[in-house]
Amino acid sequence: CANCHTVTTPLWRRDASGKTICNACGLYYKLHNVHRPATMKRTVIKRRRR
């Protein structure tokens, strides 16, 4: 990810400048119009049980 430097994500997205970002950073930017802080980065991806 160009923003948080993660290498695993369930979905890759692109920001307005065309850089590849992870799903979490993309959704955060779409909602808040600012890039996601690095302090919010998680080390594991939790799977949802449905």
Distance bins in CASP14 RR format, pairs under 12 A and 6 or more apart:
PFRMAT RR
TARGET T0000
AUTHOR 0000-0000-0000
RMODE 2
METHOD distances of the structure
MODEL  1
1 7 1 0 0 1 0 0 0 0 0 0 0
1 8 0 0 0 0 1 0 0 0 0 0 0
1 9 1 0 0 1 0 0 0 0 0 0 0
1 11 0 0 0 0 0 1 0 0 0 0 0
1 12 0 0 0 0 1 0 0 0 0 0 0
1 13 0 0 0 0 1 0 0 0 0 0 0
1 14 0 0 0 0 0 1 0 0 0 0 0
1 15 0 0 0 0 1 0 0 0 0 0 0
1 19 0 0 0 0 1 0 0 0 0 0 0
1 20 1 0 0 1 0 0 0 0 0 0 0
1 21 1 0 1 0 0 0 0 0 0 0 0
1 22 1 0 1 0 0 0 0 0 0 0 0
1 23 0 0 0 0 1 0 0 0 0 0 0
1 24 0 0 0 0 1 0 0 0 0 0 0
1 25 1 0 1 0 0 0 0 0 0 0 0
1 26 0 0 0 0 1 0 0 0 0 0 0
1 28 0 0 0 0 0 1 0 0 0 0 0
1 29 0 0 0 0 0 1 0 0 0 0 0
1 35 0 0 0 0 0 1 0 0 0 0 0
1 36 0 0 0 0 1 0 0 0 0 0 0
1 38 0 0 0 0 0 1 0 0 0 0 0
1 41 0 0 0 0 1 0 0 0 0 0 0
2 12 0 0 0 0 0 1 0 0 0 0 0
2 13 0 0 0 0 0 1 0 0 0 0 0
2 14 0 0 0 0 1 0 0 0 0 0 0
2 15 1 0 0 1 0 0 0 0 0 0 0
2 16 0 0 0 0 0 1 0 0 0 0 0
2 17 0 0 0 0 1 0 0 0 0 0 0
2 18 0 0 0 0 1 0 0 0 0 0 0
2 19 1 1 0 0 0 0 0 0 0 0 0
2 20 1 0 0 1 0 0 0 0 0 0 0
2 21 1 0 1 0 0 0 0 0 0 0 0
2 22 0 0 0 0 1 0 0 0 0 0 0
2 25 0 0 0 0 1 0 0 0 0 0 0
2 26 0 0 0 0 0 1 0 0 0 0 0
2 29 0 0 0 0 0 1 0 0 0 0 0
2 35 0 0 0 0 1 0 0 0 0 0 0
2 36 0 0 0 0 0 1 0 0 0 0 0
3 9 0 0 0 0 0 1 0 0 0 0 0
3 12 0 0 0 0 0 1 0 0 0 0 0
3 13 0 0 0 0 0 1 0 0 0 0 0
3 14 0 0 0 0 0 1 0 0 0 0 0
3 15 1 0 0 1 0 0 0 0 0 0 0
3 17 0 0 0 0 0 1 0 0 0 0 0
3 18 0 0 0 0 0 1 0 0 0 0 0
3 19 1 0 0 1 0 0 0 0 0 0 0
3 20 0 0 0 0 1 0 0 0 0 0 0
3 21 1 0 1 0 0 0 0 0 0 0 0
3 22 1 0 0 1 0 0 0 0 0 0 0
3 23 0 0 0 0 0 1 0 0 0 0 0
3 24 0 0 0 0 1 0 0 0 0 0 0
3 25 1 0 1 0 0 0 0 0 0 0 0
3 26 0 0 0 0 1 0 0 0 0 0 0
3 27 0 0 0 0 0 1 0 0 0 0 0
3 28 0 0 0 0 1 0 0 0 0 0 0
3 29 0 0 0 0 1 0 0 0 0 0 0
3 34 0 0 0 0 0 1 0 0 0 0 0
3 35 1 0 1 0 0 0 0 0 0 0 0
3 36 1 0 0 1 0 0 0 0 0 0 0
3 37 0 0 0 0 1 0 0 0 0 0 0
3 38 1 0 0 1 0 0 0 0 0 0 0
3 40 0 0 0 0 0 1 0 0 0 0 0
3 41 0 0 0 0 1 0 0 0 0 0 0
4 19 0 0 0 0 0 1 0 0 0 0 0
4 20 0 0 0 0 0 1 0 0 0 0 0
4 21 0 0 0 0 1 0 0 0 0 0 0
4 22 1 0 0 1 0 0 0 0 0 0 0
4 23 0 0 0 0 0 1 0 0 0 0 0
4 24 1 0 0 1 0 0 0 0 0 0 0
4 25 1 0 1 0 0 0 0 0 0 0 0
4 26 0 0 0 0 0 1 0 0 0 0 0
4 28 0 0 0 0 1 0 0 0 0 0 0
4 29 0 0 0 0 0 1 0 0 0 0 0
4 35 0 0 0 0 1 0 0 0 0 0 0
4 36 1 0 0 1 0 0 0 0 0 0 0
4 37 0 0 0 0 1 0 0 0 0 0 0
4 38 1 0 1 0 0 0 0 0 0 0 0
4 39 0 0 0 0 1 0 0 0 0 0 0
4 40 0 0 0 0 1 0 0 0 0 0 0
4 41 1 0 1 0 0 0 0 0 0 0 0
4 42 0 0 0 0 1 0 0 0 0 0 0
4 43 0 0 0 0 0 1 0 0 0 0 0
5 19 0 0 0 0 0 1 0 0 0 0 0
5 20 0 0 0 0 0 1 0 0 0 0 0
5 21 0 0 0 0 0 1 0 0 0 0 0
5 22 0 0 0 0 1 0 0 0 0 0 0
5 25 0 0 0 0 0 1 0 0 0 0 0
5 36 0 0 0 0 0 1 0 0 0 0 0
5 38 0 0 0 0 1 0 0 0 0 0 0
5 41 0 0 0 0 1 0 0 0 0 0 0
6 12 0 0 0 0 0 1 0 0 0 0 0
6 20 0 0 0 0 0 1 0 0 0 0 0
6 21 0 0 0 0 1 0 0 0 0 0 0
6 22 1 0 1 0 0 0 0 0 0 0 0
6 23 0 0 0 0 1 0 0 0 0 0 0
6 24 0 0 0 0 1 0 0 0 0 0 0
6 25 0 0 0 0 1 0 0 0 0 0 0
6 26 0 0 0 0 0 1 0 0 0 0 0
6 36 0 0 0 0 0 1 0 0 0 0 0
6 38 0 0 0 0 0 1 0 0 0 0 0
6 40 0 0 0 0 0 1 0 0 0 0 0
6 41 1 0 0 1 0 0 0 0 0 0 0
6 42 0 0 0 0 1 0 0 0 0 0 0
6 43 0 0 0 0 1 0 0 0 0 0 0
6 44 0 0 0 0 0 1 0 0 0 0 0
6 45 0 0 0 0 1 0 0 0 0 0 0
7 20 0 0 0 0 0 1 0 0 0 0 0
7 22 0 0 0 0 1 0 0 0 0 0 0
7 41 0 0 0 0 0 1 0 0 0 0 0
7 43 0 0 0 0 0 1 0 0 0 0 0
7 45 0 0 0 0 0 1 0 0 0 0 0
8 22 0 0 0 0 1 0 0 0 0 0 0
8 23 0 0 0 0 0 1 0 0 0 0 0
8 24 0 0 0 0 0 1 0 0 0 0 0
8 41 0 0 0 0 0 1 0 0 0 0 0
8 42 0 0 0 0 0 1 0 0 0 0 0
8 43 0 0 0 0 0 1 0 0 0 0 0
8 44 0 0 0 0 1 0 0 0 0 0 0
8 45 1 0 0 1 0 0 0 0 0 0 0
9 20 0 0 0 0 1 0 0 0 0 0 0
9 21 0 0 0 0 1 0 0 0 0 0 0
9 22 1 1 0 0 0 0 0 0 0 0 0
9 23 1 0 1 0 0 0 0 0 0 0 0
9 24 1 0 0 1 0 0 0 0 0 0 0
9 25 0 0 0 0 1 0 0 0 0 0 0
9 26 0 0 0 0 1 0 0 0 0 0 0
9 27 0 0 0 0 0 1 0 0 0 0 0
9 41 0 0 0 0 0 1 0 0 0 0 0
9 42 0 0 0 0 0 1 0 0 0 0 0
9 44 0 0 0 0 0 1 0 0 0 0 0
9 45 1 0 0 1 0 0 0 0 0 0 0
10 22 0 0 0 0 1 0 0 0 0 0 0
10 23 1 0 1 0 0 0 0 0 0 0 0
10 24 0 0 0 0 1 0 0 0 0 0 0
10 27 0 0 0 0 0 1 0 0 0 0 0
10 45 1 0 0 1 0 0 0 0 0 0 0
10 46 0 0 0 0 0 1 0 0 0 0 0
10 47 0 0 0 0 1 0 0 0 0 0 0
10 48 0 0 0 0 0 1 0 0 0 0 0
11 20 0 0 0 0 0 1 0 0 0 0 0
11 21 0 0 0 0 0 1 0 0 0 0 0
11 22 1 0 0 1 0 0 0 0 0 0 0
11 23 1 0 1 0 0 0 0 0 0 0 0
11 24 0 0 0 0 1 0 0 0 0 0 0
11 25 0 0 0 0 0 1 0 0 0 0 0
11 26 0 0 0 0 1 0 0 0 0 0 0
11 27 0 0 0 0 1 0 0 0 0 0 0
11 45 0 0 0 0 0 1 0 0 0 0 0
12 18 0 0 0 0 0 1 0 0 0 0 0
12 19 0 0 0 0 0 1 0 0 0 0 0
12 20 1 0 1 0 0 0 0 0 0 0 0
12 21 1 0 0 1 0 0 0 0 0 0 0
12 22 1 0 0 1 0 0 0 0 0 0 0
12 23 1 0 0 1 0 0 0 0 0 0 0
12 24 0 0 0 0 0 1 0 0 0 0 0
12 25 0 0 0 0 0 1 0 0 0 0 0
12 26 0 0 0 0 1 0 0 0 0 0 0
13 19 0 0 0 0 1 0 0 0 0 0 0
13 20 1 0 0 1 0 0 0 0 0 0 0
13 21 1 0 1 0 0 0 0 0 0 0 0
13 22 1 0 0 1 0 0 0 0 0 0 0
13 23 1 0 0 1 0 0 0 0 0 0 0
13 24 0 0 0 0 1 0 0 0 0 0 0
13 25 1 0 0 1 0 0 0 0 0 0 0
13 26 1 0 1 0 0 0 0 0 0 0 0
13 27 0 0 0 0 1 0 0 0 0 0 0
13 28 0 0 0 0 0 1 0 0 0 0 0
13 29 0 0 0 0 1 0 0 0 0 0 0
13 30 0 0 0 0 1 0 0 0 0 0 0
13 36 0 0 0 0 0 1 0 0 0 0 0
14 20 1 0 0 1 0 0 0 0 0 0 0
14 21 1 0 0 1 0 0 0 0 0 0 0
14 22 0 0 0 0 0 1 0 0 0 0 0
14 23 0 0 0 0 0 1 0 0 0 0 0
14 25 0 0 0 0 0 1 0 0 0 0 0
14 26 0 0 0 0 1 0 0 0 0 0 0
14 29 0 0 0 0 0 1 0 0 0 0 0
14 30 0 0 0 0 0 1 0 0 0 0 0
15 21 1 0 1 0 0 0 0 0 0 0 0
15 22 0 0 0 0 0 1 0 0 0 0 0
15 25 1 0 0 1 0 0 0 0 0 0 0
15 26 1 0 0 1 0 0 0 0 0 0 0
15 27 0 0 0 0 0 1 0 0 0 0 0
15 28 0 0 0 0 0 1 0 0 0 0 0
15 29 1 0 0 1 0 0 0 0 0 0 0
15 30 0 0 0 0 1 0 0 0 0 0 0
15 33 0 0 0 0 0 1 0 0 0 0 0
15 34 0 0 0 0 0 1 0 0 0 0 0
15 35 0 0 0 0 1 0 0 0 0 0 0
15 36 0 0 0 0 0 1 0 0 0 0 0
16 26 0 0 0 0 0 1 0 0 0 0 0
16 29 0 0 0 0 1 0 0 0 0 0 0
16 30 0 0 0 0 0 1 0 0 0 0 0
16 33 0 0 0 0 0 1 0 0 0 0 0
16 35 0 0 0 0 0 1 0 0 0 0 0
17 29 0 0 0 0 0 1 0 0 0 0 0
17 35 0 0 0 0 0 1 0 0 0 0 0
18 26 0 0 0 0 0 1 0 0 0 0 0
19 25 0 0 0 0 1 0 0 0 0 0 0
19 26 0 0 0 0 0 1 0 0 0 0 0
19 29 0 0 0 0 0 1 0 0 0 0 0
19 35 0 0 0 0 0 1 0 0 0 0 0
20 26 0 0 0 0 0 1 0 0 0 0 0
21 27 0 0 0 0 1 0 0 0 0 0 0
21 28 0 0 0 0 1 0 0 0 0 0 0
21 29 1 0 0 1 0 0 0 0 0 0 0
21 30 0 0 0 0 0 1 0 0 0 0 0
21 35 0 0 0 0 1 0 0 0 0 0 0
21 36 0 0 0 0 1 0 0 0 0 0 0
22 28 0 0 0 0 1 0 0 0 0 0 0
22 29 0 0 0 0 0 1 0 0 0 0 0
22 35 0 0 0 0 0 1 0 0 0 0 0
22 36 0 0 0 0 1 0 0 0 0 0 0
22 40 0 0 0 0 0 1 0 0 0 0 0
22 41 0 0 0 0 1 0 0 0 0 0 0
22 42 0 0 0 0 0 1 0 0 0 0 0
22 45 0 0 0 0 1 0 0 0 0 0 0
23 29 0 0 0 0 0 1 0 0 0 0 0
23 30 0 0 0 0 0 1 0 0 0 0 0
23 36 0 0 0 0 0 1 0 0 0 0 0
23 42 0 0 0 0 0 1 0 0 0 0 0
23 45 0 0 0 0 1 0 0 0 0 0 0
24 30 0 0 0 0 0 1 0 0 0 0 0
24 31 0 0 0 0 0 1 0 0 0 0 0
24 35 0 0 0 0 0 1 0 0 0 0 0
24 36 1 0 0 1 0 0 0 0 0 0 0
24 37 0 0 0 0 0 1 0 0 0 0 0
24 38 0 0 0 0 0 1 0 0 0 0 0
24 40 1 0 0 1 0 0 0 0 0 0 0
24 41 0 0 0 0 1 0 0 0 0 0 0
24 42 1 0 0 1 0 0 0 0 0 0 0
24 45 0 0 0 0 1 0 0 0 0 0 0
24 46 0 0 0 0 0 1 0 0 0 0 0
25 31 0 0 0 0 0 1 0 0 0 0 0
25 32 0 0 0 0 0 1 0 0 0 0 0
25 34 0 0 0 0 0 1 0 0 0 0 0
25 35 1 0 0 1 0 0 0 0 0 0 0
25 36 1 0 1 0 0 0 0 0 0 0 0
25 37 0 0 0 0 1 0 0 0 0 0 0
25 38 0 0 0 0 1 0 0 0 0 0 0
25 40 0 0 0 0 1 0 0 0 0 0 0
25 41 0 0 0 0 1 0 0 0 0 0 0
25 42 0 0 0 0 0 1 0 0 0 0 0
26 32 0 0 0 0 0 1 0 0 0 0 0
26 33 0 0 0 0 0 1 0 0 0 0 0
26 34 0 0 0 0 0 1 0 0 0 0 0
26 35 0 0 0 0 1 0 0 0 0 0 0
26 36 1 0 0 1 0 0 0 0 0 0 0
27 35 0 0 0 0 0 1 0 0 0 0 0
27 36 0 0 0 0 1 0 0 0 0 0 0
27 40 0 0 0 0 0 1 0 0 0 0 0
28 34 1 0 0 1 0 0 0 0 0 0 0
28 35 1 0 0 1 0 0 0 0 0 0 0
28 36 1 1 0 0 0 0 0 0 0 0 0
28 37 0 0 0 0 1 0 0 0 0 0 0
28 38 0 0 0 0 0 1 0 0 0 0 0
28 40 1 0 0 1 0 0 0 0 0 0 0
28 41 0 0 0 0 0 1 0 0 0 0 0
29 35 1 0 1 0 0 0 0 0 0 0 0
29 36 1 0 0 1 0 0 0 0 0 0 0
29 37 0 0 0 0 0 1 0 0 0 0 0
30 36 0 0 0 0 0 1 0 0 0 0 0
32 40 0 0 0 0 0 1 0 0 0 0 0
34 40 0 0 0 0 0 1 0 0 0 0 0
36 42 0 0 0 0 0 1 0 0 0 0 0
END
